[in-house]
Amino acid sequence: MQTLTATDLSRSYGEKVLFNQINFLIHDSDKIGLIGLNGTGKTTLLNTIAGLEKPDSGVIETPNQYKVSYLRQDNQLPNVTVLEAALRGEGPEFEAIRTYERILKAYSLAPNDQKIQDQFFQAENDMNRLDAWQIDTELKTILTGLHITDFNQRTSQLSGGQVKRVALAQALLDKGDLLILDEPTNHLDFDSIAWLEKYLQSYRGALLVVTHDRYFLDAVTNQIFELDQGRLSIFPGNYEAYVTQKAHQDEVDAAQAHKQKQLYKQELAWMHAGAKARTTKQQARIERFKDLKANLPTGGGNEDVSINIGEQRLGKKVIELKDANLNFDDKVILKDFNLLVQAGDRIGITGVNGAGKSSLLNVIAGKIPLDTGILTIGETVKMAYYTQITEPIDPNKRVIKYLEDVGESVTSKSGTQISVTQLLEEFLFPRFMHGTLIARLSGGELRRLYLLKLLMSEPNVLLLDEPTNDFDVQTLTVLENYLADFNGTVITVSHDRYFLDQVTDQLLIFNGSGSITRYQGQLSDYLKAQAASQGAEKTKQKTQASANDLPTETKKTAKKHKLTYNEQKEYAGIEGQLDQLDQQIQQLKAQMTTVPGTDYQKLADLQQQIDHLNQEVDQKMDRWAYLSEFA
């Protein structure tokens, strides 16, 4: 068994402790999700495990020849072709493929050159000898699954999202004993995320992933590592199991905190009783009082929080677009587009990259004019726009001063005043950080502070452009809770399925070239409907292809018009079978929560059973989609 062992790892950044004497094991069957607030040291821990940074103290031990493959957030590729960039792994097989691809290109240009012919045949022999054809085929399968199809395109011509996907393909192909992925779902569309989930479920090595996509965590992990205030907590099971265990732990912690506060009050009363009560014989009790005071819960950390900021009254008419047209160069963004946004609407904007989703928000915010058409904004609208680029902030300003420039307090929905200090704590900035220089914040912490400043303006219309790209799971939960109580209108661009399911109930899906699909309901329902439709279409095509292969005289009888009696019985029973499979999956997930975190083999077996049942669900759904065509 290939096992990575971390012992007493510690690392600080200035006065901030990122992790303090943490210990963990990573076995070859582990699929681990690492979560924690931005700025707590997740990326530093990944870099330390990958050997790119050294800890202040502690050691990481691995077997000989242990290999780590790492997808970082800051991906940089040399200016080569997509295929060459993805083939930058080490080993003779990769070298053989790179040589073959290079000589193949030269051979296609000069097939009669004897020297090139000899080189080509030698390259072919090396590919055969090393059995490198399989790697070459797998690479092209991975790139296609990530929607990269032009293998000869130069990396300098790729968008940021395409660069991320090529780097991801490189990491997947590298086949490390440990695969580390830092925010792999950023810039991926829903098809690519679904493909990646299935790929990772069958990945043979260990996996360590940082992501804000909670559906993704739920699908691929069998352990959760939580990094919080320098401590590492380990939870067996996927994200759903983690939430269950965390809720129970919080209840226990809350009871313990209440008991500790009561004891503290008793000791405080005794300390105030006067000098006669505090003789030298009671020194031990005085010391205990000091310990209680030092360890008393302060209200920071991961307590349930709610941002109870009021908002101004919003009239019925909010935003209206009539016959809107917008083009950039030769690209159509909006074409005769009409939209009526009313008070309380929750609109999610998603779809293919580069189709103009952010452009629609910019039009609404008045940052981009329409080519033609009319934009009307209601008189009572007070808009706040969370953009993908943070406004310039003085790095020498203190965190609390940045917010006090907006106001020293805000009014809650109940009419009470909430101080800036309380707001910061509610938005996961513990009190010791309030005087921190902004220059010392991580990128995620800076984005969180920027969002809080926008919310302090008490808007009644919120425009959010890809907020999930910047935030950790805890911050997203706080934001989702705020939006659940927000009485105004929300329009958000996002690719995060969980976030869209939580905060929106209608969708605008940008398909490109000005085509926009409208859907009333949640994103998960839309994706299921799309998958069923595509499955039915594929089955229909297979049926037609099979019929075309039949002799001419039998083709008429091959055309299907209705279900047979047995198919009718099968179709009627599939829904019940799907319910049973779902119950089995839920039972296995619940069972995982009861398994000790050290019993890795049992956890891996349960996860394998869940993966098998999920595959069976997919097969049943495909069969249901086919039969429904004739039901």
C-alpha positions in Angstrom: 0.0 0.0 0.0 1.4 3.4 -1.0 0.9 5.7 2.0 1.9 9.3 2.6 2.5 10.1 6.2 2.6 13.7 7.6 3.8 14.2 11.1 3.6 17.4 13.2 3.4 19.7 10.2 3.5 23.4 11.2 3.6 26.5 9.1 3.1 30.2 9.9 2.8 33.3 7.7 4.0 36.3 9.8 1.9 36.2 13.0 -0.7 34.0 11.4 -0.6 30.3 12.1 -1.8 28.3 9.1 -1.4 24.8 10.5 0.0 23.8 13.8 1.5 20.3 14.4 -1.1 18.5 12.2 -0.9 14.8 11.5 -2.5 12.7 8.8 -2.2 9.7 6.5 -3.1 9.5 2.8 -3.6 5.9 1.6 -3.9 4.8 -2.0 -7.6 4.4 -1.8 -8.4 7.7 -0.2 -10.4 10.4 -2.0 -10.1 13.4 0.2 -11.8 16.8 0.0 -9.9 19.6 1.8 -12.1 22.5 3.0 -11.6 25.6 5.1 -11.9 29.3 5.0 -9.9 31.2 2.4 -6.7 32.3 4.0 -6.5 29.4 6.4 -3.7 27.7 4.5 -5.3 25.2 2.1 -3.1 26.0 -0.9 0.0 26.2 1.4 -0.8 22.7 2.7 -1.2 21.4 -0.9 2.2 23.0 -1.9 3.8 21.5 1.2 2.5 18.0 0.3 3.6 18.4 -3.3 7.1 19.4 -2.1 6.9 23.0 -3.5 7.1 24.6 -0.1 8.8 23.5 3.1 7.0 23.4 6.5 8.4 25.4 9.4 8.6 22.0 11.3 7.4 18.5 10.8 8.0 15.9 8.1 6.3 14.2 5.2 7.3 10.7 4.5 6.5 8.7 1.3 7.7 5.3 -0.2 10.4 5.3 -2.8 9.4 6.4 -6.3 6.2 8.0 -4.8 4.7 10.3 -7.4 2.6 13.4 -6.9 0.6 15.0 -9.7 -0.6 18.5 -9.0 -3.0 20.8 -10.7 -2.4 24.3 -9.3 -4.7 27.3 -9.5 -2.1 29.5 -11.2 -1.5 27.4 -14.3 1.2 28.5 -16.7 1.9 26.6 -19.9 4.7 27.1 -22.4 3.8 28.4 -25.9 3.5 25.0 -27.6 0.6 23.0 -29.0 -2.2 21.7 -26.8 -1.0 18.2 -27.3 2.6 19.0 -26.5 1.5 20.9 -23.3 -0.6 18.0 -22.1 2.3 15.6 -22.7 4.8 17.2 -20.4 4.8 14.2 -18.0 8.0 12.4 -17.1 9.0 8.9 -18.2 10.0 7.2 -21.5 6.4 6.7 -22.6 5.8 10.5 -22.6 9.1 11.1 -24.4 8.2 8.5 -27.0 4.8 10.2 -27.6 6.3 13.6 -27.9 8.9 12.4 -30.4 6.3 10.5 -32.4 3.9 13.5 -32.6 6.8 15.8 -33.7 8.1 13.4 -36.4 4.6 12.7 -37.6 4.1 16.4 -38.3 7.4 16.5 -40.3 6.5 13.2 -42.1 3.1 14.6 -43.2 5.0 17.6 -44.8 7.7 15.6 -46.5 6.6 11.9 -46.8 9.3 11.2 -49.5 12.3 12.3 -47.4 14.2 9.1 -46.6 15.7 10.5 -43.4 12.3 11.5 -42.0 10.9 8.1 -43.1 13.5 6.3 -41.0 12.9 8.6 -38.0 9.1 8.0 -38.4 9.5 4.2 -38.4 11.9 4.3 -35.4 9.3 6.5 -33.5 6.6 3.9 -34.4 8.8 1.1 -33.1 9.4 3.0 -29.8 5.7 3.6 -29.4 5.0 -0.2 -29.9 7.9 -1.2 -27.6 6.8 1.0 -24.8 3.0 0.4 -25.4 2.6 4.2 -25.5 -0.4 4.1 -27.8 -2.7 3.6 -24.8 -1.4 6.8 -23.2 -1.8 8.7 -26.5 -5.4 7.5 -26.8 -6.2 8.2 -23.2 -4.9 11.8 -23.5 -7.1 12.5 -26.5 -10.1 11.0 -24.6 -9.4 13.2 -21.6 -9.0 16.4 -23.7 -12.2 15.6 -25.6 -14.0 15.0 -22.3 -12.9 18.5 -21.2 -14.1 19.9 -24.5 -10.6 20.6 -26.0 -10.8 19.3 -29.6 -8.1 21.3 -31.5 -5.0 19.5 -30.4 -2.7 21.5 -32.6 -3.8 24.9 -31.3 -1.1 27.0 -29.6 -1.5 27.5 -25.9 -0.9 31.2 -26.4 -4.2 31.3 -28.3 -6.2 29.7 -25.5 -8.6 31.4 -23.1 -7.9 31.2 -19.3 -10.5 28.5 -19.0 -9.0 26.4 -21.8 -5.5 26.7 -20.2 -7.0 25.4 -17.0 -8.5 22.4 -18.8 -5.2 21.6 -20.6 -3.4 21.7 -17.3 -6.0 19.4 -15.8 -5.6 16.9 -18.6 -1.8 17.0 -18.0 -2.3 16.2 -14.3 -4.8 13.4 -14.9 -2.6 11.8 -17.5 0.5 12.0 -15.2 -1.0 9.1 -13.1 0.5 10.1 -9.8 0.2 7.9 -6.7 -1.4 11.1 -5.3 -3.4 13.4 -7.5 -3.8 16.9 -6.0 -6.4 19.2 -7.7 -6.8 22.8 -6.6 -10.3 24.1 -7.7 -10.5 21.8 -10.8 -14.1 22.7 -11.6 -13.4 26.4 -12.2 -14.0 27.2 -15.9 -15.6 23.8 -16.6 -19.0 23.4 -18.0 -21.6 21.0 -16.6 -20.8 18.2 -19.1 -17.1 18.4 -18.3 -17.7 18.4 -14.5 -19.9 15.3 -14.9 -17.2 13.6 -17.0 -14.5 14.5 -14.4 -16.6 13.1 -11.6 -16.9 9.7 -13.3 -13.2 9.7 -14.2 -12.1 10.4 -10.6 -14.5 7.9 -9.1 -12.4 5.2 -10.9 -9.0 6.8 -10.4 -6.6 4.2 -9.1 -4.4 6.4 -7.0 -5.2 8.7 -4.0 -7.0 12.0 -4.6 -6.7 15.3 -2.6 -9.0 18.0 -3.9 -9.8 21.6 -2.9 -13.1 22.8 -4.4 -16.1 25.0 -3.5 -18.4 22.7 -5.6 -20.2 20.7 -2.9 -22.0 18.4 -5.4 -18.5 17.5 -6.7 -17.2 16.8 -3.2 -20.3 14.7 -2.6 -19.7 12.6 -5.8 -15.9 11.9 -5.6 -14.7 12.0 -1.9 -14.7 9.4 0.9 -13.0 11.7 3.5 -13.2 15.4 4.3 -10.2 17.2 5.8 -11.2 20.5 7.5 -8.5 23.1 8.2 -9.6 25.6 10.7 -7.5 28.0 12.9 -4.4 25.9 12.6 -6.1 22.6 13.4 -6.9 19.7 11.0 -10.1 17.7 11.6 -10.8 14.5 9.7 -14.3 13.3 8.8 -15.0 9.9 7.2 -17.4 9.9 4.2 -18.3 12.4 1.5 -19.5 16.0 2.0 -23.0 15.0 2.9 -21.6 12.8 5.7 -19.3 15.6 6.8 -22.3 18.0 7.2 -24.1 15.4 9.3 -21.1 14.9 11.5 -20.3 18.6 11.7 -23.9 19.4 12.8 -23.7 16.9 15.6 -20.2 18.2 16.6 -21.5 21.7 16.7 -24.4 20.7 19.0 -21.9 19.0 21.4 -19.6 22.1 21.2 -22.5 24.4 21.9 -23.5 22.4 25.0 -19.9 22.3 26.2 -19.6 26.1 25.6 -22.8 26.8 27.6 -21.6 24.6 30.4 -18.2 26.4 30.4 -19.8 29.8 30.4 -22.0 28.9 33.4 -19.0 27.6 35.3 -17.1 30.8 34.4 -20.0 32.9 35.8 -19.8 31.0 39.1 -16.1 31.5 39.3 -16.4 35.2 38.4 -18.9 35.6 41.3 -16.5 34.0 43.6 -13.6 36.2 42.4 -15.7 39.2 43.1 -16.6 38.0 46.6 -13.7 39.8 48.2 -10.3 39.3 49.6 -11.4 37.1 52.5 -12.7 34.5 50.1 -9.4 34.4 48.2 -6.9 33.2 50.8 -3.7 31.5 49.8 -5.5 28.2 50.3 -7.7 29.0 47.3 -4.8 29.7 44.8 -5.7 26.6 42.8 -9.2 27.9 42.3 -7.8 31.3 41.1 -5.6 29.5 38.6 -8.6 27.5 37.4 -10.5 30.8 36.9 -7.7 32.2 34.8 -7.8 29.0 32.6 -11.5 29.2 32.2 -11.3 32.9 31.1 -8.5 32.1 28.6 -10.4 29.2 27.0 -13.9 30.8 27.0 -15.5 30.7 23.5 -15.2 34.1 21.8 -17.9 33.7 19.2 -15.5 33.4 16.2 -14.9 30.3 14.1 -17.6 28.3 12.4 -20.7 29.1 14.4 -24.0 29.4 12.5 -24.2 33.0 11.4 -26.7 35.2 9.6 -26.1 38.6 8.0 -29.3 40.4 9.0 -28.8 43.6 7.0 -31.9 45.5 6.0 -32.6 46.6 2.5 -34.6 49.5 1.0 -38.1 48.9 -0.2 -38.3 47.7 -3.8 -41.2 48.6 -6.1 -42.9 46.1 -8.4 -41.1 47.2 -11.5 -37.4 46.4 -11.2 -35.6 45.9 -14.6 -36.9 45.6 -18.1 -35.1 44.9 -21.4 -37.1 45.3 -24.7 -35.8 44.1 -28.1 -32.2 44.2 -26.8 -29.4 43.7 -29.3 -25.7 43.5 -28.4 -22.7 42.4 -30.5 -18.9 42.4 -29.9 -17.0 42.4 -33.2 -18.7 39.5 -35.1 -20.0 37.8 -32.0 -23.8 38.0 -31.2 -24.4 38.4 -27.4 -28.1 39.5 -27.3 -30.5 39.2 -30.2 -34.0 40.7 -29.9 -33.8 39.8 -26.2 -36.7 40.7 -23.9 -36.6 40.3 -20.1 -38.8 41.5 -17.3 -37.4 41.3 -13.8 -39.7 41.8 -10.9 -39.3 42.3 -7.1 -38.1 39.1 -5.4 -37.0 37.3 -8.6 -34.1 34.9 -8.3 -32.5 34.5 -11.7 -29.5 32.3 -12.4 -27.4 32.9 -15.6 -25.3 30.0 -16.8 -24.2 28.3 -20.0 -21.2 28.1 -22.3 -18.1 30.2 -21.7 -17.7 33.3 -23.8 -21.4 33.5 -24.7 -21.9 36.9 -22.9 -23.3 36.1 -19.5 -21.2 38.8 -17.7 -22.0 41.1 -20.6 -25.7 40.9 -19.7 -24.9 42.0 -16.1 -22.8 44.8 -17.4 -25.7 46.0 -19.5 -28.1 45.9 -16.5 -25.5 47.8 -14.4 -25.1 50.5 -17.1 -21.5 49.6 -17.8 -22.1 48.6 -21.4 -24.7 50.3 -23.7 -27.0 48.2 -25.9 -26.5 48.4 -29.7 -30.3 48.8 -30.0 -33.2 48.2 -27.6 -34.4 49.8 -24.4 -33.2 49.2 -20.8 -35.5 50.5 -18.0 -34.5 50.5 -14.3 -37.2 51.0 -11.7 -37.1 54.2 -9.7 -36.8 52.4 -6.3 -33.8 50.2 -7.4 -30.6 50.4 -5.3 -28.2 48.1 -7.1 -25.0 46.5 -5.9 -22.8 44.7 -8.4 -20.2 42.1 -7.3 -17.9 41.9 -10.3 -15.1 39.4 -11.0 -12.5 42.2 -10.5 -12.2 43.7 -7.1 -12.1 47.5 -6.9 -8.7 49.1 -6.1 -8.1 48.9 -2.3 -5.4 50.7 -0.4 -3.2 47.8 0.9 -2.0 49.9 3.9 -5.6 50.3 5.2 -6.9 48.2 8.1 -9.7 45.8 7.5 -12.1 47.5 9.9 -11.3 51.0 8.5 -12.1 49.9 4.9 -15.7 49.1 6.1 -16.0 52.1 8.4 -15.5 54.3 5.3 -19.0 53.1 4.3 -20.4 53.5 7.8 -19.8 52.6 11.4 -23.0 50.4 11.5 -25.9 49.2 9.5 -29.6 48.8 10.3 -31.0 45.3 10.6 -34.4 44.2 9.4 -35.7 44.6 12.9 -34.4 48.2 13.1 -31.5 47.5 15.5 -28.0 48.8 14.7 -25.3 46.3 13.8 -21.7 47.5 14.3 -18.9 46.9 11.7 -17.2 44.7 14.3 -20.3 42.4 14.5 -20.6 42.3 10.7 -17.0 41.2 10.3 -17.4 38.4 12.8 -20.7 37.3 11.2 -18.8 37.2 7.8 -16.1 34.9 9.2 -13.5 37.6 10.1 -12.5 36.8 13.7 -11.9 39.8 16.0 -8.1 39.4 15.9 -8.2 40.1 12.1 -10.1 43.4 12.3 -6.9 45.5 12.7 -5.0 43.5 10.0 -3.6 45.4 7.1 -5.4 44.6 3.9 -2.0 43.8 2.2 -1.9 40.7 4.5 -5.2 39.2 3.4 -5.4 36.3 1.0 -7.2 36.7 -2.3 -10.3 35.0 -1.0 -10.3 37.0 2.2 -10.1 40.2 0.1 -13.0 39.2 -2.1 -15.1 38.4 1.0 -14.3 41.8 2.5 -15.3 43.4 -0.9 -18.6 41.6 -0.9 -19.4 42.7 2.7 -18.8 46.3 1.8 -21.3 46.0 -1.1 -23.9 44.4 1.3 -23.4 47.3 3.8 -24.8 49.7 1.2 -28.2 48.0 1.9 -29.0 47.2 -1.8 -32.4 45.8 -2.9 -31.0 44.4 -6.2 -27.9 42.2 -6.2 -25.9 41.4 -9.3 -23.3 38.6 -8.6 -20.8 37.7 -11.3 -19.3 34.2 -10.5 -19.1 34.6 -6.7 -18.3 30.9 -6.2 -14.9 31.2 -8.0 -13.5 33.2 -5.1 -15.2 31.8 -2.0 -14.7 28.7 0.2 -17.6 26.4 1.2 -18.2 28.2 4.6 -18.4 31.7 3.0 -20.8 30.4 0.3 -23.0 29.0 3.1 -23.1 32.4 4.8 -23.9 34.1 1.5 -26.6 31.5 0.7 -28.2 32.1 4.1 -28.1 35.8 3.5 -29.8 35.5 0.1 -32.4 33.2 1.6 -33.6 36.1 3.9 -32.9 38.8 1.3 -36.2 40.4 0.2 -34.8 42.0 -2.9 -34.0 40.7 -6.4 -30.9 38.5 -7.2 -29.4 38.0 -10.6 -26.3 35.8 -10.5 -23.9 34.4 -13.1 -22.5 31.0 -11.9 -21.4 27.6 -13.0 -21.8 26.2 -9.4 -24.7 23.7 -9.5 -25.2 23.7 -5.7 -25.1 27.5 -5.4 -27.6 27.9 -8.3 -29.9 25.3 -6.8 -29.8 27.1 -3.4 -30.4 30.7 -4.5 -32.3 30.7 -7.9 -35.6 29.4 -9.2 -35.4 30.5 -12.8 -32.6 30.2 -15.3 -31.2 31.9 -18.4 -28.9 29.4 -20.2 -26.6 31.1 -22.7 -26.0 28.7 -25.6 -23.9 31.1 -27.7 -24.6 33.3 -30.8 -27.5 35.1 -29.0 -29.4 31.9 -28.2 -30.7 31.9 -24.7 -32.9 29.2 -23.2 -35.3 30.1 -20.3 -36.1 27.6 -17.6 -38.4 27.8 -14.6 -37.0 25.7 -11.9 -33.7 24.5 -10.4 -30.6 23.8 -12.4 -30.4 20.1 -11.2 -33.9 19.5 -12.7 -32.8 21.2 -16.0 -29.7 19.0 -16.2 -31.6 15.8 -15.5 -34.1 16.7 -18.2 -31.2 17.5 -20.6 -29.5 14.2 -19.8 -32.7 12.2 -20.3 -33.3 13.9 -23.6 -29.8 13.3 -24.8 -30.0 9.6 -23.6 -33.3 9.2 -25.5 -31.7 10.8 -28.6 -28.6 8.5 -28.5 -30.8 5.4 -28.0 -33.0 6.6 -31.0 -29.9 7.0 -33.2 -28.6 3.5 -32.2 -32.0 2.0 -33.0 -32.1 3.7 -36.3 -28.6 2.6 -37.1 -29.4 -1.0 -36.2 -32.5 -0.8 -38.4 -30.5 0.6 -41.3 -28.2 -2.5 -41.1 -31.1 -4.9 -41.6 -32.1 -6.3 -45.0 -34.5 -4.0 -46.9 -37.4 -6.4 -46.7 -37.2 -6.5 -42.8 -36.7 -2.7 -42.2 -40.4 -2.1 -42.2 -40.9 -4.5 -39.4 -38.0 -3.1 -37.4 -39.6 0.3 -37.0 -41.0 0.6 -33.5 -44.3 2.3 -32.8 -45.3 1.1 -29.3 -44.1 -0.9 -26.3 -44.6 -4.6 -26.1 -46.4 -6.0 -23.1 -43.1 -6.9 -21.3 -41.7 -3.5 -22.1 -44.8 -1.8 -20.6 -44.2 -3.8 -17.4 -40.5 -2.9 -17.4 -41.3 0.8 -18.0 -43.9 0.8 -15.2 -41.4 -0.7 -12.7 -38.3 1.4 -13.5 -39.4 4.3 -11.3 -39.8 2.1 -8.3 -36.4 0.5 -9.0 -34.8 3.9 -9.1 -36.4 4.7 -5.7 -35.0 1.5 -4.3 -31.5 2.2 -5.7 -31.6 5.7 -4.2 -32.6 4.3 -0.8 -29.7 1.8 -0.9 -27.3 4.7 -1.8 -28.6 6.8 1.1 -28.3 3.8 3.5 -24.7 3.2 2.5 -23.9 6.9 2.9 -25.4 6.8 6.4 -23.4 3.7 7.2 -20.2 5.5 6.2 -20.8 8.1 8.9 -20.7 5.4 11.5 -17.4 3.8 10.3 -14.3 5.0 12.3 -12.1 7.4 10.3 -9.1 5.0 10.6 -10.9 2.1 8.9 -10.0 3.1 5.4 -10.6 -0.2 3.8 -14.2 -0.3 5.0 -14.8 3.2 3.8 -13.3 2.4 0.4 -15.6 -0.7 0.1 -18.7 1.3 0.9 -17.7 4.0 -1.6 -17.2 1.3 -4.2 -20.7 0.0 -3.6 -22.1 3.5 -3.9 -20.2 4.0 -7.3 -21.6 0.7 -8.5 -25.2 1.7 -7.6 -24.8 5.1 -9.3 -23.7 3.3 -12.5 -26.8 1.2 -12.2 -29.0 4.3 -11.8 -27.4 5.8 -15.0 -28.3 2.6 -16.9 -31.9 2.6 -15.6 -32.3 6.3 -16.5 -31.0 5.6 -20.1 -33.4 2.7 -20.4 -36.3 4.8 -19.0 -35.5 7.5 -21.5 -35.6 5.1 -24.4 -38.9 3.4 -23.3 -40.5 6.8 -22.7 -40.2 7.5 -26.4 -42.9 4.9 -27.1 -44.9 4.9 -23.9 
